[in-house]
Amino acid sequence: MLTLDDPRWPSLDHRGWSDGGRSRDEDAPFVPDELRHLQANPTDRARFQVLWPYLCSEDTSWPAAYAAVPYLVAIAEGLRPADRGDYLYVVGLIVMCSGEYGHVWPGIPDDVTTAYRAALPTALTLLTEQLATPHGLTDTRYYLAAAAALKGHTGLAELLNDLNFYTECQECGEPMIDLPDGLTLA
């Protein structure tokens, strides 16, 4: 695992970070600082919600995401099963947005790639414990999407993740899937 003090972190781009520093977004986080904060405050959901879209967004898992995954899994491991879902879903989303299980961007350092790939089976184990806890329909869908990605089924993961887009025709608005009364996937 890349230590949080490793001098290579600035070279690992994310949505708001490139060429060793913030790009257009002046509020873009420095990932090691955020991970350090989350290690000390793992239930700070607001801070995590700000961080994760910088790691993985718009169908792209950024280089910093691969270095962050072992930390996200370790943080989730320290939480009760019912409280780990956000971290584990994002790990699954990083896999989904990578295109296939275990794939990383070209040029990612070998030690980062190795640590990323080593963390994925643990994430799946933790996610299976998460699935056994009470949660709503939407969370179930997202956790199942993450589980599919962590099992190497990224196509199924993407379908489950985006299922709400498939319930109606995007052109005419007609229902494409008959949902039971009162059931929504939003």
Backbone as CSV, one residue per row, in Angstrom:
resi,resn,N_x,N_y,N_z,CA_x,CA_y,CA_z,C_x,C_y,C_z
1,MET,0.851,-1.177,0.000,0.000,0.000,0.000,0.893,1.235,0.000
2,LEU,0.581,2.182,-0.825,1.323,3.433,-0.902,1.114,4.198,0.407
3,THR,2.186,4.518,1.128,2.007,5.245,2.382,1.438,6.626,2.091
4,LEU,0.767,7.191,3.057,0.153,8.505,2.859,1.193,9.612,2.731
5,ASP,2.425,9.336,3.109,3.504,10.312,2.972,4.368,10.080,1.735
6,ASP,4.012,9.101,0.917,4.812,8.785,-0.268,4.842,9.993,-1.215
7,PRO,6.011,10.368,-1.698,6.114,11.540,-2.575,5.485,11.348,-3.955
8,ARG,5.013,10.137,-4.268,4.382,9.899,-5.570,2.911,10.297,-5.631
9,TRP,2.278,10.555,-4.481,0.856,10.922,-4.489,0.545,12.083,-5.421
10,PRO,1.306,13.159,-5.421,0.950,14.268,-6.319,0.924,13.886,-7.797
11,SER,1.633,12.843,-8.172,1.642,12.438,-9.581,0.438,11.573,-9.951
12,LEU,-0.363,11.177,-8.958,-1.555,10.366,-9.217,-2.759,11.288,-9.395
13,ASP,-3.117,11.506,-10.631,-4.195,12.447,-10.957,-5.556,11.958,-10.471
14,HIS,-6.454,12.916,-10.325,-7.875,12.619,-10.125,-8.674,13.697,-10.831
15,ARG,-9.970,13.690,-10.661,-10.838,14.593,-11.430,-10.427,16.057,-11.325
16,GLY,-9.902,16.490,-10.222,-9.542,17.890,-10.055,-8.053,18.101,-9.841
17,TRP,-7.253,17.118,-10.208,-5.824,17.163,-9.913,-5.060,16.603,-11.108
18,SER,-4.114,17.359,-11.630,-3.270,16.847,-12.714,-1.932,17.562,-12.677
19,ASP,-0.951,16.925,-13.252,0.403,17.479,-13.314,0.923,17.915,-11.948
20,GLY,0.592,17.144,-10.918,1.132,17.387,-9.591,0.406,18.408,-8.747
21,GLY,-0.742,18.902,-9.201,-1.472,19.887,-8.406,-2.900,20.072,-8.878
22,ARG,-3.604,20.962,-8.205,-4.997,21.228,-8.547,-5.074,21.763,-9.976
23,SER,-6.086,21.298,-10.688,-6.287,21.806,-12.035,-7.275,22.959,-11.974
24,ARG,-8.424,22.835,-12.553,-9.405,23.935,-12.575,-10.120,24.128,-11.248
25,ASP,-10.182,23.097,-10.441,-10.971,23.095,-9.213,-10.094,23.464,-8.017
26,GLU,-10.248,24.679,-7.532,-9.429,25.145,-6.400,-9.738,24.386,-5.107
27,ASP,-10.899,23.753,-5.034,-11.281,22.995,-3.841,-10.926,21.515,-3.946
28,ALA,-10.273,21.125,-5.031,-9.931,19.715,-5.210,-9.087,19.234,-4.039
29,PRO,-9.436,18.075,-3.489,-8.708,17.573,-2.320,-7.367,16.958,-2.698
30,PHE,-6.475,16.924,-1.726,-5.248,16.135,-1.836,-5.589,14.807,-1.183
31,VAL,-5.646,13.750,-1.955,-6.195,12.465,-1.521,-5.563,11.945,-0.233
32,PRO,-4.240,11.965,-0.068,-3.689,11.444,1.196,-4.197,12.199,2.427
33,ASP,-4.391,13.496,2.309,-4.925,14.259,3.446,-6.341,13.801,3.789
34,GLU,-7.146,13.551,2.751,-8.514,13.105,2.983,-8.548,11.700,3.570
35,LEU,-7.696,10.828,3.071,-7.640,9.465,3.611,-7.176,9.473,5.068
36,ARG,-6.215,10.310,5.373,-5.735,10.434,6.756,-6.897,10.882,7.659
37,HIS,-7.664,11.855,7.193,-8.816,12.328,7.969,-9.841,11.208,8.145
38,LEU,-10.132,10.465,7.066,-11.127,9.401,7.149,-10.661,8.238,8.012
39,GLN,-9.370,7.982,8.043,-8.865,6.956,8.964,-9.173,7.338,10.408
40,ALA,-9.005,8.605,10.737,-9.265,9.078,12.097,-10.755,9.290,12.365
41,ASN,-11.538,9.525,11.296,-12.965,9.829,11.410,-13.748,9.030,10.370
42,PRO,-13.778,7.718,10.480,-14.369,6.898,9.424,-15.863,7.097,9.196
43,THR,-16.547,7.671,10.179,-17.984,7.895,10.008,-18.295,9.292,9.485
44,ASP,-17.286,10.030,9.071,-17.496,11.366,8.495,-17.979,11.206,7.054
45,ARG,-19.250,10.877,6.913,-19.845,10.613,5.598,-19.796,11.848,4.696
46,ALA,-19.980,13.025,5.269,-19.960,14.241,4.457,-18.599,14.417,3.782
47,ARG,-17.545,14.196,4.514,-16.191,14.336,3.957,-15.947,13.276,2.880
48,PHE,-16.416,12.042,3.132,-16.255,10.989,2.143,-17.053,11.299,0.877
49,GLN,-18.254,11.849,1.051,-19.086,12.183,-0.106,-18.449,13.266,-0.974
50,VAL,-17.643,14.115,-0.374,-16.911,15.118,-1.148,-15.738,14.465,-1.880
51,LEU,-15.051,13.541,-1.242,-13.857,12.928,-1.818,-14.140,12.001,-2.983
52,TRP,-15.078,11.060,-2.821,-15.133,9.957,-3.780,-15.380,10.370,-5.222
53,PRO,-16.175,11.407,-5.535,-16.332,11.743,-6.954,-15.035,12.232,-7.618
54,TYR,-14.073,12.645,-6.826,-12.769,13.002,-7.394,-11.990,11.747,-7.782
55,LEU,-12.283,10.638,-7.139,-11.599,9.383,-7.433,-12.216,8.664,-8.627
56,CYS,-13.532,8.744,-8.725,-14.246,7.976,-9.731,-15.500,8.742,-10.132
57,SER,-15.542,9.190,-11.376,-16.708,9.917,-11.858,-16.742,9.880,-13.373
58,GLU,-17.928,10.094,-13.907,-18.115,10.146,-15.352,-17.506,8.927,-16.042
59,ASP,-17.771,7.755,-15.484,-17.285,6.479,-16.022,-15.763,6.385,-16.080
60,THR,-15.084,7.105,-15.211,-13.616,7.095,-15.174,-13.141,6.874,-13.741
61,SER,-12.272,5.895,-13.575,-11.551,5.729,-12.314,-10.184,6.362,-12.525
62,TRP,-9.895,7.357,-11.743,-8.659,8.114,-11.898,-7.495,7.395,-11.212
63,PRO,-6.252,7.674,-11.596,-5.096,6.999,-10.997,-5.070,7.036,-9.466
64,ALA,-5.442,8.147,-8.860,-5.438,8.221,-7.393,-6.415,7.233,-6.766
65,ALA,-7.446,6.839,-7.512,-8.431,5.891,-6.982,-7.778,4.553,-6.662
66,TYR,-6.875,4.106,-7.523,-6.242,2.806,-7.314,-5.378,2.802,-6.056
67,ALA,-4.728,3.906,-5.786,-3.931,4.010,-4.563,-4.822,4.160,-3.330
68,ALA,-6.007,4.731,-3.512,-6.928,4.951,-2.390,-7.683,3.682,-1.987
69,VAL,-7.923,2.774,-2.935,-8.751,1.597,-2.646,-8.286,0.815,-1.420
70,PRO,-7.009,0.483,-1.254,-6.631,-0.267,-0.043,-6.990,0.481,1.245
71,TYR,-6.929,1.798,1.223,-7.313,2.585,2.400,-8.819,2.538,2.606
72,LEU,-9.588,2.653,1.531,-11.046,2.600,1.661,-11.492,1.248,2.215
73,VAL,-10.861,0.185,1.754,-11.192,-1.154,2.251,-10.801,-1.272,3.728
74,ALA,-9.631,-0.791,4.098,-9.198,-0.856,5.501,-10.123,-0.035,6.404
75,ILE,-10.559,1.122,5.935,-11.489,1.939,6.720,-12.804,1.186,6.890
76,ALA,-13.317,0.610,5.798,-14.567,-0.153,5.862,-14.437,-1.335,6.817
77,GLU,-13.285,-1.972,6.805,-13.051,-3.133,7.659,-13.162,-2.771,9.141
78,GLY,-12.841,-1.540,9.490,-12.907,-1.093,10.869,-14.299,-0.674,11.323
79,LEU,-15.257,-0.658,10.399,-16.624,-0.256,10.718,-17.520,-1.470,10.892
80,ARG,-18.635,-1.265,11.582,-19.655,-2.314,11.677,-20.185,-2.597,10.270
81,PRO,-20.596,-3.839,9.978,-21.095,-4.144,8.639,-22.168,-3.171,8.141
82,ALA,-23.068,-2.759,8.999,-24.143,-1.863,8.571,-23.653,-0.469,8.194
83,ASP,-22.429,-0.132,8.566,-21.911,1.219,8.335,-20.870,1.309,7.224
84,ARG,-20.577,0.210,6.549,-19.483,0.221,5.569,-19.921,0.418,4.132
85,GLY,-21.203,0.445,3.873,-21.711,0.411,2.509,-21.162,1.472,1.573
86,ASP,-21.059,2.711,2.021,-20.580,3.781,1.137,-19.173,3.488,0.641
87,TYR,-18.299,3.099,1.539,-16.920,2.821,1.149,-16.851,1.664,0.145
88,LEU,-17.600,0.614,0.417,-17.530,-0.576,-0.425,-18.205,-0.353,-1.772
89,TYR,-19.283,0.410,-1.782,-19.912,0.740,-3.061,-18.925,1.503,-3.942
90,VAL,-18.217,2.455,-3.380,-17.263,3.242,-4.166,-16.131,2.350,-4.684
91,VAL,-15.675,1.401,-3.885,-14.659,0.460,-4.382,-15.224,-0.294,-5.590
92,GLY,-16.464,-0.768,-5.490,-17.094,-1.438,-6.622,-17.244,-0.520,-7.814
93,LEU,-17.585,0.730,-7.566,-17.727,1.709,-8.643,-16.386,1.956,-9.339
94,ILE,-15.315,2.000,-8.576,-13.980,2.155,-9.160,-13.684,0.983,-10.100
95,VAL,-14.044,-0.222,-9.677,-13.867,-1.399,-10.541,-14.735,-1.256,-11.797
96,MET,-16.009,-0.883,-11.618,-16.910,-0.712,-12.765,-16.349,0.277,-13.776
97,CYS,-15.894,1.399,-13.278,-15.415,2.466,-14.157,-14.029,2.187,-14.734
98,SER,-13.408,1.107,-14.282,-12.110,0.705,-14.832,-12.281,-0.156,-16.074
99,GLY,-13.502,-0.590,-16.324,-13.774,-1.372,-17.508,-13.784,-2.860,-17.290
100,GLU,-12.924,-3.354,-16.448,-12.921,-4.773,-16.123,-12.223,-4.970,-14.793
101,TYR,-12.515,-6.093,-14.165,-11.973,-6.401,-12.852,-10.442,-6.397,-12.881
102,GLY,-9.844,-5.645,-11.973,-8.393,-5.620,-11.819,-7.661,-4.722,-12.798
103,HIS,-8.366,-4.155,-13.780,-7.714,-3.292,-14.764,-7.349,-1.951,-14.113
104,VAL,-6.202,-1.419,-14.493,-5.773,-0.088,-14.041,-5.253,0.703,-15.244
105,TRP,-5.127,1.996,-15.056,-4.579,2.861,-16.098,-3.146,2.445,-16.407
106,PRO,-2.732,2.591,-17.655,-1.315,2.381,-17.972,-0.455,3.383,-17.195
107,GLY,0.682,2.929,-16.768,1.604,3.817,-16.064,1.422,3.879,-14.560
108,ILE,0.398,3.201,-14.027,0.228,3.161,-12.573,1.394,2.339,-12.009
109,PRO,2.051,2.824,-10.955,3.175,2.067,-10.387,2.767,0.647,-9.995
110,ASP,3.682,-0.295,-10.189,3.398,-1.708,-9.916,2.946,-1.950,-8.484
111,ASP,3.557,-1.261,-7.505,3.167,-1.498,-6.117,1.742,-1.002,-5.846
112,VAL,1.331,0.057,-6.524,-0.041,0.564,-6.378,-1.017,-0.439,-6.994
113,THR,-0.685,-0.941,-8.180,-1.527,-1.931,-8.848,-1.665,-3.191,-7.999
114,THR,-0.567,-3.664,-7.456,-0.587,-4.869,-6.629,-1.448,-4.673,-5.390
115,ALA,-1.298,-3.555,-4.706,-2.087,-3.289,-3.494,-3.572,-3.140,-3.835
116,TYR,-3.872,-2.482,-4.939,-5.259,-2.330,-5.393,-5.887,-3.700,-5.620
117,ARG,-5.237,-4.517,-6.408,-5.786,-5.839,-6.728,-5.900,-6.718,-5.488
118,ALA,-4.958,-6.598,-4.568,-4.997,-7.393,-3.333,-6.156,-6.989,-2.424
119,ALA,-6.596,-5.738,-2.494,-7.677,-5.254,-1.633,-9.062,-5.684,-2.127
120,LEU,-9.189,-6.016,-3.399,-10.513,-6.297,-3.961,-11.194,-7.526,-3.347
121,PRO,-10.514,-8.655,-3.130,-11.200,-9.784,-2.483,-11.686,-9.457,-1.067
122,THR,-10.925,-8.676,-0.330,-11.367,-8.269,1.008,-12.608,-7.399,0.912
123,ALA,-12.632,-6.507,-0.074,-13.814,-5.661,-0.272,-15.046,-6.513,-0.526
124,LEU,-14.913,-7.560,-1.328,-16.055,-8.435,-1.609,-16.522,-9.154,-0.342
125,THR,-15.587,-9.637,0.446,-15.948,-10.301,1.703,-16.704,-9.342,2.623
126,LEU,-16.210,-8.130,2.763,-16.874,-7.141,3.614,-18.249,-6.772,3.059
127,LEU,-18.347,-6.699,1.736,-19.619,-6.350,1.113,-20.665,-7.432,1.339
128,THR,-20.268,-8.693,1.361,-21.241,-9.757,1.627,-21.802,-9.632,3.043
129,GLU,-20.968,-9.193,3.972,-21.464,-8.939,5.332,-22.414,-7.747,5.322
130,GLN,-22.097,-6.732,4.546,-22.946,-5.540,4.426,-24.317,-5.922,3.871
131,LEU,-24.336,-6.786,2.862,-25.603,-7.175,2.244,-26.548,-7.852,3.221
132,ALA,-26.016,-8.472,4.252,-26.850,-9.168,5.234,-27.490,-8.223,6.250
133,THR,-27.139,-6.944,6.212,-27.710,-5.979,7.152,-28.949,-5.319,6.538
134,PRO,-29.840,-4.775,7.368,-31.014,-4.087,6.831,-30.619,-2.815,6.069
135,HIS,-31.206,-2.642,4.904,-31.052,-1.418,4.115,-32.151,-1.399,3.062
136,GLY,-32.337,-0.256,2.436,-33.432,-0.074,1.495,-33.145,-0.622,0.103
137,LEU,-34.138,-0.507,-0.752,-34.078,-1.033,-2.110,-32.941,-0.407,-2.920
138,THR,-32.812,0.895,-2.878,-31.782,1.556,-3.677,-30.398,1.133,-3.220
139,ASP,-30.168,1.097,-1.905,-28.870,0.635,-1.410,-28.613,-0.807,-1.824
140,THR,-29.651,-1.654,-1.771,-29.488,-3.047,-2.196,-29.020,-3.108,-3.644
141,ARG,-29.644,-2.317,-4.492,-29.266,-2.304,-5.907,-27.812,-1.897,-6.077
142,TYR,-27.403,-0.844,-5.392,-26.015,-0.376,-5.514,-25.026,-1.392,-4.934
143,TYR,-25.360,-2.011,-3.805,-24.463,-3.007,-3.225,-24.347,-4.236,-4.132
144,LEU,-25.469,-4.627,-4.746,-25.405,-5.746,-5.692,-24.571,-5.379,-6.918
145,ALA,-24.664,-4.134,-7.357,-23.825,-3.679,-8.477,-22.354,-3.768,-8.086
146,ALA,-22.024,-3.309,-6.884,-20.635,-3.381,-6.414,-20.185,-4.832,-6.301
147,ALA,-21.072,-5.709,-5.793,-20.721,-7.126,-5.671,-20.467,-7.737,-7.044
148,ALA,-21.286,-7.406,-8.023,-21.074,-7.925,-9.378,-19.722,-7.461,-9.921
149,ALA,-19.393,-6.202,-9.709,-18.090,-5.696,-10.169,-16.951,-6.424,-9.474
150,LEU,-17.087,-6.632,-8.172,-16.033,-7.294,-7.407,-15.951,-8.792,-7.703
151,LYS,-16.954,-9.336,-8.368,-16.910,-10.725,-8.834,-16.389,-10.799,-10.268
152,GLY,-16.116,-9.636,-10.876,-15.592,-9.611,-12.242,-16.651,-9.481,-13.312
153,HIS,-17.899,-9.213,-12.927,-19.003,-9.083,-13.875,-19.350,-7.604,-14.055
154,THR,-18.455,-6.861,-14.693,-18.637,-5.409,-14.770,-19.832,-5.015,-15.633
155,GLY,-20.158,-5.800,-16.656,-21.339,-5.486,-17.462,-22.606,-5.558,-16.629
156,LEU,-22.764,-6.623,-15.849,-23.916,-6.750,-14.954,-23.894,-5.635,-13.911
157,ALA,-22.715,-5.326,-13.401,-22.584,-4.256,-12.417,-23.097,-2.934,-12.973
158,GLU,-22.705,-2.625,-14.193,-23.158,-1.367,-14.813,-24.662,-1.367,-15.020
159,LEU,-25.229,-2.503,-15.438,-26.678,-2.600,-15.618,-27.398,-2.343,-14.299
160,LEU,-26.971,-3.011,-13.234,-27.598,-2.814,-11.920,-27.417,-1.383,-11.437
161,ASN,-26.230,-0.844,-11.625,-25.936,0.513,-11.168,-26.823,1.545,-11.863
162,ASP,-27.098,1.310,-13.147,-27.855,2.279,-13.944,-29.287,1.835,-14.196
163,LEU,-29.794,0.893,-13.421,-31.106,0.315,-13.672,-32.210,1.358,-13.743
164,ASN,-32.118,2.409,-12.966,-33.159,3.432,-13.004,-33.267,4.079,-14.384
165,PHE,-32.189,4.061,-15.171,-32.239,4.617,-16.524,-32.982,3.695,-17.484
166,TYR,-33.131,2.423,-17.124,-33.755,1.451,-18.009,-35.221,1.190,-17.694
167,THR,-35.778,1.849,-16.707,-37.176,1.598,-16.366,-38.126,2.321,-17.312
168,GLU,-37.658,3.388,-17.967,-38.477,4.133,-18.927,-37.683,4.355,-20.201
169,CYS,-38.397,4.427,-21.300,-37.767,4.778,-22.565,-37.268,6.213,-22.465
170,GLN,-36.008,6.421,-22.789,-35.415,7.753,-22.673,-35.972,8.730,-23.712
171,GLU,-36.608,8.206,-24.756,-37.166,9.068,-25.795,-38.627,9.410,-25.558
172,CYS,-39.435,8.392,-25.226,-40.877,8.646,-25.122,-41.413,8.598,-23.699
173,GLY,-40.646,8.100,-22.751,-41.084,8.051,-21.361,-41.959,6.859,-21.014
174,GLU,-42.224,5.969,-21.967,-43.035,4.781,-21.708,-42.276,3.812,-20.805
175,PRO,-42.990,3.148,-19.891,-42.329,2.161,-19.034,-41.749,1.013,-19.862
176,MET,-40.541,0.610,-19.514,-39.902,-0.519,-20.178,-39.842,-1.729,-19.258
177,ILE,-39.983,-1.497,-17.965,-39.995,-2.568,-16.979,-41.224,-2.355,-16.114
178,ASP,-42.056,-3.382,-15.971,-43.217,-3.285,-15.117,-42.785,-3.477,-13.673
179,LEU,-42.847,-2.411,-12.907,-42.514,-2.480,-11.491,-43.781,-2.668,-10.684
180,PRO,-43.733,-3.447,-9.617,-44.903,-3.593,-8.746,-45.340,-2.226,-8.211
181,ASP,-46.626,-2.098,-7.918,-47.149,-0.835,-7.380,-46.331,-0.356,-6.208
182,GLY,-45.987,0.909,-6.228,-45.258,1.527,-5.136,-43.756,1.341,-5.184
183,LEU,-43.250,0.551,-6.126,-41.827,0.300,-6.208,-41.185,1.263,-7.200
184,THR,-40.162,1.973,-6.771,-39.408,2.850,-7.656,-37.934,2.520,-7.503
185,LEU,-37.168,2.790,-8.535,-35.734,2.491,-8.507,-34.894,3.753,-8.428
186,ALA,-35.492,4.872,-8.184,-34.738,6.127,-8.127,-33.896,6.217,-6.892
